[in-house]
Amino acid sequence: MADILKEHIYIVPLRDVKRSPRWRRSNTAIKDIRKFLERHMKSRDVKLDRSINERVWENGSGKPPRKIRIRAMKFEDGQVQAELAEE
């Protein structure tokens, strides 16, 4: 595995998810998290950890959290790996 270039903890706002239909909100939240990390970490190769998915889906597809705290690491090869940050 390559060395970590940069590491950040982000609080990703998911308020725009409420604009999508109720049955699609958690899917939209995952896409928004990925888009947020692409924009802030400047990489198209984003891998989300299972813990993020479980946190978003824990209340079902209609009630994702309003915001989520994520620890993102960018490696030398440009890949970004994200996991749920400990509170």
Summary of the structure (lengths in Angstrom):
residues: 87
radius of gyration: 13.0
end to end distance: 26.7
largest distance: 40.6
contacts: 239
relative contact order: 0.30
helix: 38%
strand: 31%
